[in-house]
Amino acid sequence: ETGVTQTPRHLVMGMTNKKSLKCEQHLGHNAMYWYKQSAKKPLELMFVYNFKEQTENNSVPSRFSPECPNSSHLFLHLHTLQPEDSALYLCASSQTQGAREQYFGPGTRLTVT
Amino acid sequence: ELKVEQNPLFLSMQEGKNYTIYCNYSTTSDRLYWYRQDPGKSLESLFVLLSNGAVKQEGRLMASLDTKARLSTLHITAAVHDLSATYFCAVDEGYGGSQGNLIFGKGTKLSVKP
């Protein structure tokens, strides 16, 4: 595997379910990001981790819970989501937070029913 | 609060024609990015513009940055069908030291027709 990978690629879940999204980067980077891409809104930054420490939480509801056990892995734990949370969730990484380029994964298409 | 506006949001072009996509942003920043996204795919980095007057070119695409006007342009020369995609500009919230927090425009959906 190369670059940034995300699993699953597609996820359908009910409002009472608990699920997790996984992101893995194979680039030796130290910063990782979660973004949300909704149909009619700009791409929104959700969380940033730099050297495993959370440095940004962009007023994200608590039903989204990030976890970064090491610099290569990032999770987004989901529980009691709402239909408006349906979106494409993109993970990205960079050498460190603020480094010149962020590299994006393919995304997880989430549908909440 | 930094806001990023792109226009147009939709662009239908004929092959061989030229056009420009505009990206305006509301507060001072010295880093601007252009990304491409194909349907169902992730974002691909096209250009990173780091200083006033920066101009970068790759194939039929050329990007420029005017930090005084808070404006970046993405110029398409002699469009071909393969350029059909959505193009995003993104601006770093930090100034004089990047925070890595990118604020994205809504994207310009480009369709190039024969």
Interface residues (C-beta under 8 A of the other chain):
Chain A: V4 A31 Y33 K41 P42 L43 E44 L45 V48 N50 E56 N58 L90 A92 S94 T96 Q97 G98 A99 R100 E101 Q102 Y103 F104 G105 P106 G107
Chain B: V4 R31 Y33 Y35 K41 S42 L43 E44 S45 V48 L50 F88 A90 D92 G94 G97 S98 Q99 G100 N101 L102 I103 F104 G105 K106 G107
